Amino acid sequence: MEVVKQIVFPEENVSKFLETEKIDLENVPSKNVVVKTEISTISNGTERANITGEKHVWGNSDYILPFPRTVGYSSAGTIVAVGEGVNSVKVGDRVVVYWGKHKNYNLVPASNVVKIPDEVDFSSAAISFISTFSLGAIRKVQLEIGESCLVMGLGILGQCAVKYARIAGAYPIIAADPIKERRLLALESGADYVFDPTEEDFVEKVKSVAFGGVKTCIEVTGVGQGLNTALDCMATFGRVALLGCTRNKEFTVDYYKKVHSPGITLIGAHTNARPRFESYPHYFTSADDIKVALNLIKSGRLNLSGLVQEKHQPKNCEGVYERLVNDRNFPVCVQFDWSDEK
């Protein structure tokens, strides 16, 4: 029996590193695997919403998730046990775990792991699933080579959107965020232009470099003003992917002037809005998009490790999450290193 240690939010604005259960590696349920975690990645928006008690964290359901809450859906590690009927992976395989948790051992269905190529390190692999949220949004706007792309909001999803837009052939790529450090990071990620969306002439600046208006937009702020400003930048028949979680519902949009009249397409880009079993054009499964991300990393076309700004031991989670709640300039990508946790 192995002791499971996990990051838990027992109550609002509180995080703890706790022993939560024991796991029997000799009796794994059928079609499941146990993965010993090496690295897990914080999803800033989702985890901030959970620890602060936000109600809207359960997709399109009205169900209000009670405390305690557990989080952490993008990690990487090594398979240490497999259940009966598992043929896709074996003990010793290095894998990405998607929809796992921040814990030292994840017991998950074998369908929720993807093998990591030898050339890809655990740190990059642990970001790959989060990055597919942005990749899915790029697919949904049906970006064509040479079309302009505006990325509103430059947290981890925005930075990944810039990287995928670059790979997809967008030009120009315009990245927007009020925080200067994030704008500079976006330039490293592949943006052609970066602007502060709070400046009065922001829309004019964007349109001047986007040949009169933006063709595609990945909106990652989840804030009403962010969407309104993005719509002001769009060209006729532009497409906007709503990737940021609009949990606060404080949106006032003049749909006639900003959407209906210019023929704008608004696309829900929540990562759960995917096919479960089979990919098709513009809509890939999570597993297939993770494979794409890993292969792009392997080939050198995608660099996710450059986004990592801090790594911490999970036992130090309390200070990390206190900063996540209170620091507006919390790093874009922070990871937990579980390698010393037995």
C-alpha positions in Angstrom: 0.0 0.0 0.0 1.3 3.5 -0.9 0.3 6.7 0.9 -1.4 9.2 -1.4 -0.4 12.8 -0.7 -2.5 15.6 -2.3 -3.0 19.3 -2.5 -6.5 20.1 -1.1 -8.6 23.3 -0.7 -10.4 22.4 2.6 -12.2 25.8 2.7 -12.2 29.1 0.9 -8.8 30.7 0.4 -7.0 27.8 2.2 -4.7 25.1 0.7 -3.2 22.1 2.4 -0.8 19.3 1.5 -2.4 16.2 3.1 -2.3 12.5 3.2 -5.7 11.6 1.8 -5.8 7.8 1.2 -3.8 4.7 0.5 -3.5 3.0 -2.9 -2.9 -0.7 -3.5 -0.6 -1.1 -6.5 -1.3 -4.9 -6.5 -5.0 -4.4 -7.0 -5.6 -1.8 -9.6 -9.2 -1.6 -11.0 -9.7 -3.0 -14.5 -8.8 -0.7 -17.4 -7.1 1.8 -15.0 -3.5 2.7 -14.3 -1.5 4.2 -11.5 0.9 7.0 -12.4 3.6 8.3 -10.0 3.7 12.0 -10.6 6.9 13.8 -11.5 5.5 17.3 -12.4 2.1 18.9 -12.2 1.2 22.3 -13.6 -1.0 25.0 -12.0 -3.9 26.2 -14.1 -4.0 29.8 -12.7 -7.6 30.7 -13.7 -9.3 27.4 -12.8 -7.4 27.0 -9.5 -7.9 30.6 -8.4 -11.6 30.2 -9.1 -11.7 27.0 -7.0 -9.8 28.2 -4.0 -11.7 31.5 -3.8 -15.0 29.7 -3.8 -16.2 30.7 -7.2 -19.5 29.0 -8.0 -19.1 28.6 -11.7 -16.4 25.9 -12.0 -18.4 23.0 -13.2 -18.8 23.6 -17.0 -22.4 24.3 -18.0 -23.9 22.7 -14.9 -25.6 24.7 -12.2 -24.1 22.4 -9.6 -22.1 24.3 -7.0 -19.0 22.4 -6.0 -18.7 22.2 -2.2 -15.5 22.3 -0.2 -13.2 20.6 0.2 -12.1 21.0 -3.5 -9.2 19.2 -5.3 -7.5 20.5 -8.4 -4.7 20.0 -10.9 -5.6 18.5 -14.2 -2.3 18.5 -16.2 0.6 16.4 -15.0 3.2 13.9 -16.2 4.8 10.9 -14.5 5.6 7.2 -14.8 3.2 4.3 -14.7 3.8 2.1 -11.7 0.8 -0.3 -11.9 -1.8 -1.3 -14.5 -5.2 -3.0 -14.1 -6.5 -5.9 -16.1 -7.4 -5.2 -19.7 -4.8 -2.4 -20.2 -2.9 -2.9 -23.4 -2.1 0.6 -24.6 0.6 1.3 -21.9 2.7 -0.7 -19.5 4.6 -0.2 -16.2 7.6 2.0 -16.7 6.0 4.1 -19.5 6.4 7.9 -19.1 3.0 9.5 -19.7 0.9 12.7 -19.6 -2.1 12.4 -17.3 -5.1 14.6 -18.2 -7.9 15.2 -15.7 -5.8 13.9 -12.9 -5.0 15.8 -9.7 -2.1 17.5 -7.8 -1.1 14.3 -6.0 1.8 11.9 -5.9 -0.1 8.9 -7.3 -2.9 9.3 -9.8 -5.3 6.4 -10.3 -7.0 7.1 -13.7 -8.5 5.3 -16.7 -5.9 4.2 -19.1 -7.7 6.3 -21.7 -6.6 9.4 -19.7 -2.9 8.9 -20.3 -0.7 9.6 -23.4 2.8 8.2 -23.8 5.6 10.8 -23.8 8.3 10.5 -26.5 11.8 10.0 -25.2 12.9 13.4 -26.4 10.3 15.3 -24.3 11.0 16.1 -20.7 8.4 15.8 -17.9 8.2 19.6 -17.4 7.1 20.2 -21.0 4.9 17.2 -21.0 3.1 18.4 -17.9 2.0 21.6 -19.8 0.9 19.8 -22.9 -2.7 19.2 -21.9 -3.2 22.8 -20.7 -1.7 23.9 -24.0 -4.3 21.9 -26.0 -7.0 24.3 -24.7 -5.4 27.0 -26.8 -4.8 24.6 -29.7 -8.4 23.7 -29.7 -9.4 27.4 -29.9 -7.0 27.9 -32.8 -8.7 25.0 -34.6 -12.2 26.3 -33.9 -11.6 29.7 -35.5 -10.3 27.9 -38.6 -7.2 30.0 -38.8 -5.9 30.3 -42.4 -2.2 30.8 -43.2 -1.6 34.6 -43.4 -4.6 35.7 -41.5 -4.2 38.1 -38.6 -4.7 36.8 -35.0 -5.3 38.8 -31.9 -4.7 37.1 -28.5 -6.4 38.9 -25.7 -4.9 38.0 -22.3 -1.5 36.5 -21.9 -1.6 34.0 -19.1 -0.6 30.5 -19.8 -3.4 29.9 -22.3 -2.7 33.2 -24.1 1.0 32.4 -24.3 0.2 29.0 -25.7 -2.3 30.5 -28.2 0.5 32.8 -29.5 2.8 29.8 -30.0 0.2 27.8 -31.8 -0.9 30.7 -33.9 2.7 31.1 -35.0 2.9 27.4 -35.9 -0.4 27.7 -37.8 1.0 30.5 -40.0 -0.9 33.5 -38.6 0.3 37.0 -39.5 0.4 39.3 -37.8 0.0 37.9 -34.4 -1.0 40.7 -32.0 -0.9 40.0 -28.2 -2.5 42.1 -25.6 -2.2 42.3 -21.8 -2.0 45.1 -19.3 1.1 43.5 -17.6 4.3 44.5 -19.3 6.2 41.3 -18.4 3.6 39.2 -20.1 3.8 41.2 -23.2 7.5 40.7 -23.3 7.1 37.0 -22.8 4.6 37.0 -25.7 7.2 38.4 -28.0 9.4 35.5 -27.0 6.5 33.2 -27.7 6.2 34.5 -31.3 4.0 37.6 -31.3 4.7 40.2 -33.9 3.2 43.1 -31.9 2.2 43.5 -28.3 0.0 46.2 -26.9 -1.6 47.3 -23.6 -5.4 47.0 -24.0 -6.0 49.6 -21.4 -4.5 52.4 -23.5 -7.0 54.7 -25.1 -5.7 54.2 -28.7 -5.4 50.4 -28.4 -8.1 49.6 -31.0 -6.5 52.0 -33.5 -3.0 50.5 -32.9 -4.4 46.9 -33.5 -6.3 47.9 -36.6 -3.2 49.7 -38.0 -1.1 46.6 -37.9 -3.9 44.2 -38.8 -4.6 45.8 -42.2 -7.8 47.4 -41.0 -9.2 44.7 -38.7 -8.4 41.4 -37.2 -9.6 38.2 -38.9 -9.3 35.8 -35.9 -9.2 36.4 -32.1 -8.5 34.1 -29.1 -10.2 35.9 -26.2 -8.6 34.6 -23.0 -9.4 37.3 -20.4 -12.9 36.0 -19.6 -13.8 39.6 -18.8 -16.6 41.5 -20.4 -14.5 44.6 -21.2 -11.9 42.3 -22.8 -14.5 40.8 -25.2 -15.9 44.2 -26.0 -12.5 45.6 -26.8 -11.7 42.6 -28.9 -14.9 43.0 -30.9 -14.0 46.6 -31.7 -10.8 45.3 -33.3 -12.4 42.8 -35.6 -12.7 42.8 -39.4 -15.9 42.0 -41.1 -16.7 38.3 -40.8 -14.0 37.9 -38.1 -14.1 34.8 -35.8 -13.7 35.0 -32.1 -13.0 32.0 -29.8 -14.2 32.5 -26.3 -11.4 30.6 -24.5 -11.3 32.5 -21.2 -13.9 31.4 -18.7 -16.5 34.1 -18.3 -17.5 33.1 -14.8 -18.6 36.5 -13.5 -21.3 36.8 -16.1 -20.8 40.6 -16.1 -21.1 41.1 -19.9 -22.8 43.9 -21.7 -22.3 43.7 -25.5 -24.0 45.7 -28.2 -24.6 42.6 -30.3 -26.2 44.5 -33.2 -23.2 46.8 -33.8 -20.4 44.5 -32.7 -21.6 41.1 -33.8 -24.7 41.0 -36.0 -23.9 43.9 -38.4 -20.2 43.0 -39.1 -21.0 39.3 -39.3 -18.8 38.2 -36.4 -18.7 34.6 -35.4 -18.5 33.9 -31.6 -17.3 30.4 -30.8 -17.5 28.7 -27.4 -14.0 27.2 -26.9 -14.3 25.5 -23.5 -12.0 22.4 -23.7 -14.9 20.1 -22.7 -16.6 21.0 -26.0 -14.7 18.3 -27.8 -15.4 14.9 -29.4 -14.7 12.1 -26.9 -13.7 9.3 -29.2 -12.8 10.5 -32.7 -11.2 13.6 -34.1 -12.5 15.5 -37.1 -11.5 18.7 -38.8 -11.3 21.6 -36.3 -12.4 19.4 -33.5 -9.8 17.0 -32.1 -10.1 14.8 -29.0 -8.0 15.7 -26.0 -5.8 12.7 -26.5 -5.1 13.5 -30.1 -4.3 17.1 -29.4 -1.9 16.1 -26.6 -0.1 13.8 -29.1 0.1 16.8 -31.5 1.6 19.0 -28.8 4.1 16.3 -27.8 5.2 15.7 -31.4 5.6 19.5 -31.9 7.8 19.6 -28.8 9.8 16.6 -30.0 10.4 18.2 -33.4 11.5 21.5 -31.9 8.7 23.5 -33.3 7.0 24.1 -29.9 8.8 25.2 -26.8 6.6 25.0 -23.6 9.4 24.7 -21.1 10.3 28.3 -21.7 6.9 29.3 -20.1 7.9 27.8 -16.7 8.8 30.5 -14.3 8.8 28.7 -11.0 8.8 25.2 -9.5 7.9 24.3 -6.0 7.7 21.4 -3.7 4.0 20.5 -3.1 4.5 20.7 0.7 5.0 24.5 0.1 1.7 24.9 -1.6 0.2 27.2 1.0 2.5 30.1 0.1 2.1 29.4 -3.6 -1.7 29.6 -3.5 -1.7 32.6 -1.2 0.2 34.4 -3.9 -2.1 33.0 -6.6 -5.1 34.6 -4.8 -3.5 37.9 -4.0 -0.8 38.7 -6.6 -2.2 40.1 -9.9 1.2 39.4 -11.5 1.4 35.8 -10.4 3.8 33.9 -12.8 2.3 32.6 -16.1 3.4 29.1 -15.4 4.2 27.5 -12.0 4.7 23.8 -11.5 5.0 21.4 -8.5 7.9 19.0 -8.5 6.8 15.7 -7.0 10.0 13.7 -7.6 11.0 13.6 -3.9 7.5 12.5 -2.8 7.4 8.8 -2.1 
